[in-house]
Amino acid sequence: MEKYALVTGGSRGIGRSICVKLAEMGYHILINYKSNEAEALSTK
């Protein structure tokens, strides 16, 4: 079974850390961000 997670504010700070950890655990991550596309792409 594939696992997915939507992380709001996932481009910086705690949200970014959560994205990284979930990805390490095998989740497909959907990153939501308000204004910092460069940081969201960096997290990706």
C-alpha positions as CSV (number, residue, x, y, z in Angstrom):
1,M,0.0,0.0,0.0
2,E,1.4,3.4,-1.0
3,K,1.3,6.1,1.7
4,Y,0.8,9.8,1.0
5,A,1.1,12.9,3.2
6,L,0.0,16.5,2.7
7,V,2.2,18.8,4.6
8,T,1.1,22.4,4.9
9,G,3.9,24.9,5.3
10,G,6.3,22.1,4.1
11,S,8.8,24.4,2.5
12,R,10.6,25.7,5.6
13,G,11.3,25.0,9.3
14,I,9.4,22.3,11.1
15,G,7.2,21.5,8.0
16,R,10.4,20.9,6.0
17,S,11.7,18.6,8.7
18,I,8.4,16.7,8.7
19,C,8.6,16.3,4.9
20,V,12.1,14.9,5.0
21,K,11.3,12.4,7.8
22,L,8.1,11.2,6.1
23,A,9.9,10.8,2.8
24,E,12.6,8.7,4.6
25,M,9.7,6.5,6.0
26,G,8.5,5.9,2.4
27,Y,5.7,8.4,2.1
28,H,4.9,10.3,-1.1
29,I,4.8,13.9,0.0
30,L,2.6,16.8,-1.2
31,I,4.1,20.1,-0.2
32,N,1.9,23.1,0.3
33,Y,3.4,26.5,0.6
34,K,2.2,30.1,0.6
35,S,4.9,32.2,-1.0
36,N,8.4,30.6,-1.1
37,E,8.5,28.5,-4.3
38,A,12.3,28.3,-4.2
39,E,12.3,26.7,-0.7
40,A,9.5,24.3,-1.6
41,L,11.5,23.1,-4.6
42,S,14.6,22.8,-2.4
43,T,12.6,20.6,0.0
44,K,11.5,18.5,-2.9
